[in-house]
Amino acid sequence: MPKFIIERNFAEKLVLTADDTAGIQRINDDEEVRWIVSFLSADQRKSYCLYEAQDAAAIKRAANRAGVPADVIVSVDEFDPAIFA
């Protein structure tokens, strides 16, 4: 399954409850995208999320439905830095 990094920019600090994340997960399931991990900036106004999805359009649909930004969506390949050691 292809992987994508999503950059999200928020006007205010991001605060998510368990209900918020459960709602996002339900939408993601409907759109057949998988949220793997997210990183939040120190000021809590920017996040970088790793997702699996068939395509960027599915991620954008899920974000729109969830009411969260998906400002930049980039297809990425995974590599293990240990192979270069």
Secondary structure as UniProt FT lines:
FT   STRAND          3..9
FT   HELIX           18..31
FT   STRAND          34..40
FT   TURN            42..43
FT   STRAND          46..52
FT   HELIX           56..66
FT   STRAND          72..76
FT   HELIX           81..84
//
